[in-house]
């Protein structure tokens, strides 16, 4: 899609486009390599950036300036999507348009690395990745088996079969370390370099290297951070406090026995008092025989 709107950077390389979807106005952008152009469209900013760009800075009067590490390799003529929402006085990055890619292998304990990231060992014969749309490269290695490299274009949820074949691996692994990850509340999904490892609290042995850590839990904002693990190191990540992305609502009607729907789902009477709902725009509809139906949209924050 980026080829249709192609622009060149100062090195005459085709730019990538980062589409920033937001309702915030008057945003200012900068990056390590410099942004070549910004186009403002309805509900979006299109940022034309150089390939290999790794960092964006977003600023708005009255908000805390946000320095954002781009979690995927930026490639020429590719399109990436970022969603900005407001939370308190800050600008939050929200995950959007992520696809589930599952690799099914014929061998367990295979090391998988994504886009030159540190390799992670599978627990069994499958690995799940949560990935943005676009090109990604994966490398599969295991002692006693030939190395494999696969380039995939992520556009949907999919399952990919990988058959490891006997041979000599050329990959030389660094020594491992141990990392412990916890969150408040517990039970958040743990993704390292976009591969799901389990849920918090989690302790695991990892190959030394740099990692991008993402915690995801229903009704909470995703939390993204980075850390480096040295050979032989035992690292305790400070407990990550997740920011709530929900509100508590109570719906009362007159007459009390009216039927209530929230976003098309009928609520039983017990589900109308002090219930949690994800922050955002919701449609509430109230119906009762012999009464006019009423429907309204509410922004719940």
C-alpha positions in Angstrom: 0.0 0.0 0.0 2.9 2.3 0.7 4.1 2.1 -2.9 0.9 3.9 -4.0 1.9 6.9 -1.9 5.7 6.5 -2.2 8.0 9.2 -1.0 11.8 9.0 -0.8 14.0 9.8 2.2 17.2 11.9 2.1 19.1 8.8 1.0 16.6 8.2 -1.9 15.3 5.1 -0.2 11.5 4.5 -0.3 9.9 5.6 3.0 7.7 3.5 5.2 4.3 4.9 6.3 3.3 4.9 10.0 -0.5 5.6 10.2 -1.2 7.2 13.6 -4.9 6.9 14.3 -6.1 9.3 17.0 -8.8 11.9 18.0 -6.0 14.1 19.3 -5.4 17.3 17.4 -2.3 19.4 16.8 0.2 16.6 17.5 3.9 17.1 16.7 6.2 14.3 15.6 9.9 13.7 15.5 12.2 10.7 15.1 15.9 9.6 15.3 16.4 9.8 11.6 14.0 12.6 10.9 10.5 12.4 9.6 10.4 13.1 5.8 6.7 14.2 5.7 3.5 14.3 7.7 0.1 14.2 6.1 -2.9 14.9 8.3 -6.1 13.0 7.2 -9.5 12.4 8.8 -8.7 10.8 12.2 -5.1 9.9 11.1 -1.6 11.3 10.7 0.5 9.6 8.0 4.2 9.7 9.0 6.8 9.1 6.2 9.9 7.7 7.8 13.1 6.2 6.7 13.6 2.4 6.8 15.3 1.2 9.9 13.7 4.0 12.0 13.6 2.8 15.6 12.2 5.7 17.7 9.3 8.3 17.5 8.7 11.3 19.7 5.1 12.5 20.0 4.2 15.8 21.6 1.1 17.9 22.3 0.6 21.0 24.4 -0.7 20.0 27.8 0.5 16.4 27.5 3.6 14.6 28.6 6.0 14.2 25.7 6.1 10.5 24.7 9.3 8.7 23.4 8.2 5.5 21.7 10.4 2.7 20.7 9.1 1.1 17.5 8.7 -2.6 18.4 9.1 -4.0 14.8 11.7 -3.5 12.1 10.6 -0.6 9.8 11.0 -1.5 6.2 10.7 0.5 2.9 7.3 0.6 1.2 5.6 -1.0 4.2 2.6 0.4 6.2 2.4 0.3 10.0 -0.5 1.2 12.3 -0.3 3.0 15.7 -3.3 4.0 17.7 -3.1 6.8 20.3 -5.7 7.3 23.1 -5.7 9.7 26.0 -5.3 8.5 29.5 -5.0 11.1 32.3 -2.4 13.6 31.2 -0.4 11.2 29.0 -0.6 9.8 25.5 -1.0 6.0 25.6 -0.1 3.6 22.8 -2.8 1.0 22.3 -2.2 -2.3 20.4 -4.4 -2.6 17.4 -4.7 -4.7 14.3 -2.5 -7.5 15.8 -2.8 -10.9 14.3 -2.2 -14.3 15.9 0.4 -16.4 14.1 1.0 -20.0 15.3 3.9 -22.1 14.3 3.4 -25.8 14.5 6.7 -27.7 14.6 7.6 -31.4 14.4 10.1 -31.0 17.2 9.9 -29.5 20.7 12.4 -27.0 22.2 13.2 -25.2 19.0 14.7 -21.8 19.2 12.8 -19.2 17.2 14.1 -15.7 16.6 12.0 -12.9 14.9 13.5 -10.1 12.9 17.0 -10.5 14.3 15.7 -10.5 17.9 17.1 -12.8 20.6 16.0 -16.5 20.1 13.4 -18.0 22.4 12.9 -21.7 23.0 9.5 -23.3 22.5 8.1 -25.3 25.5 6.4 -27.8 23.2 5.8 -28.2 19.5 4.0 -24.9 19.0 4.7 -21.1 19.4 2.2 -18.3 19.3 3.2 -14.8 18.1 1.1 -11.6 18.3 2.2 -9.5 15.2 1.3 -6.3 13.4 0.5 -6.5 9.7 3.5 -6.5 7.5 6.6 -8.5 6.6 8.5 -10.5 9.3 11.4 -12.9 9.2 11.8 -16.0 11.4 14.7 -18.3 12.1 14.3 -21.8 13.5 17.3 -23.5 15.1 17.9 -26.7 17.1 21.0 -28.7 17.8 21.2 -31.6 15.4 18.9 -30.0 12.9 19.5 -27.7 9.9 18.7 -24.0 10.4 15.6 -22.7 8.7 14.6 -19.1 7.7 11.1 -18.1 6.7 9.8 -14.8 5.5 6.1 -14.2 6.0 3.7 -11.4 5.1 1.3 -11.1 8.0 -2.2 -10.1 6.9 -4.5 -12.4 9.0 -4.6 -14.9 11.8 -2.9 -18.1 10.5 -1.2 -21.3 11.4 2.2 -22.2 9.7 3.7 -25.7 9.8 7.5 -25.9 10.1 9.3 -29.2 9.6 12.8 -29.3 11.1 15.1 -31.6 9.2 18.2 -33.4 10.5 21.5 -31.6 9.8 24.1 -29.3 11.3 23.1 -26.1 12.9 25.4 -23.1 12.2 23.9 -21.0 15.0 26.0 -20.5 18.1 23.9 -19.6 21.1 25.0 -17.3 23.9 24.8 -18.6 27.4 21.4 -18.2 29.1 20.3 -16.1 32.1 17.1 -16.2 34.2 14.4 -13.6 34.3 11.4 -13.2 36.6 8.4 -11.1 35.5 5.4 -10.1 37.6 2.5 -7.8 37.3 -0.2 -6.1 39.4 -2.8 -7.6 38.9 -1.3 -11.0 38.1 -2.5 -13.2 35.2 -1.3 -10.9 32.4 -0.1 -12.6 29.2 3.6 -12.3 28.7 5.0 -11.7 25.3 8.8 -11.5 24.6 9.8 -10.3 21.2 6.1 -10.9 20.3 6.2 -14.5 21.3 3.8 -15.6 24.0 5.6 -17.3 26.9 2.9 -17.6 29.5 1.3 -15.5 32.2 2.5 -13.5 35.2 4.1 -14.4 37.6 6.7 -16.0 35.3 10.3 -17.2 35.7 12.1 -18.5 32.7 15.6 -19.2 31.4 16.4 -17.1 28.3 19.3 -16.7 26.0 21.3 -13.6 26.8 20.3 -10.6 24.6 17.8 -7.7 24.2 14.1 -8.3 24.7 10.9 -6.3 24.1 8.4 -7.2 26.9 4.7 -6.7 26.4 2.1 -7.6 29.1 -1.6 -7.9 28.0 -4.6 -8.4 30.2 -8.3 -8.0 29.5 -9.6 -4.6 30.7 -6.1 -3.2 31.2 -3.8 -1.2 28.9 -0.9 -3.2 27.3 2.4 -2.4 29.0 5.5 -2.4 26.8 9.1 -2.2 28.0 12.6 -3.4 27.1 15.4 -5.1 29.0 18.8 -6.7 28.4 19.8 -10.0 29.9 23.4 -10.9 30.3 25.0 -14.3 30.2 24.5 -16.0 33.6 22.5 -13.1 35.0 19.5 -13.6 37.3 17.2 -10.6 36.6 14.1 -9.6 38.6 11.9 -7.2 36.6 10.3 -4.8 39.1 6.5 -5.6 39.4 4.7 -3.9 36.5 1.5 -2.1 37.6 -1.0 -2.3 34.8 -3.3 0.7 34.1 -7.0 0.0 34.2 -9.0 0.3 30.9 -12.4 -0.1 32.4 -15.1 1.7 34.3 -17.8 0.5 36.7 -21.4 1.1 35.6 -24.9 0.8 37.1 -28.0 1.1 34.9 -31.4 1.9 36.4 -34.6 2.0 34.5 -38.2 3.1 35.0 -40.1 0.8 35.0 -37.5 -1.5 36.6 -38.4 -4.5 34.5 -37.4 -3.0 31.2 -35.1 -5.0 29.0 -31.6 -3.5 28.7 -29.0 -4.2 26.0 -25.4 -3.0 26.0 -23.7 -3.1 22.6 -26.4 -5.5 21.4 -26.0 -7.9 24.3 -29.0 -8.4 26.6 -28.3 -7.9 30.3 -30.0 -9.9 33.1 -31.0 -7.8 36.1 -28.0 -9.0 38.1 -25.6 -7.6 35.5 -26.8 -4.0 35.7 -25.2 -3.0 39.0 -21.5 -2.2 39.6 -20.3 -4.1 36.5 -17.0 -3.5 34.8 -16.9 -2.5 31.1 -14.0 -1.5 28.8 -13.5 2.2 28.4 -14.8 3.6 25.1 -18.0 4.3 23.2 -20.9 2.0 24.1 -24.6 1.8 22.9 -27.3 1.3 25.5 -30.8 0.3 24.4 -33.8 0.0 26.7 -37.0 -1.7 25.6 -40.4 -2.6 27.2 -43.7 -3.5 25.7 -46.1 -0.6 25.3 -43.3 1.9 25.9 -41.1 3.8 23.4 -37.7 2.2 23.0 -34.8 4.4 23.9 -31.2 4.1 22.6 -28.2 6.2 23.5 -24.4 6.2 23.0 -22.2 6.9 25.9 -18.5 7.4 26.2 -17.4 5.5 29.3 -14.0 6.3 30.6 
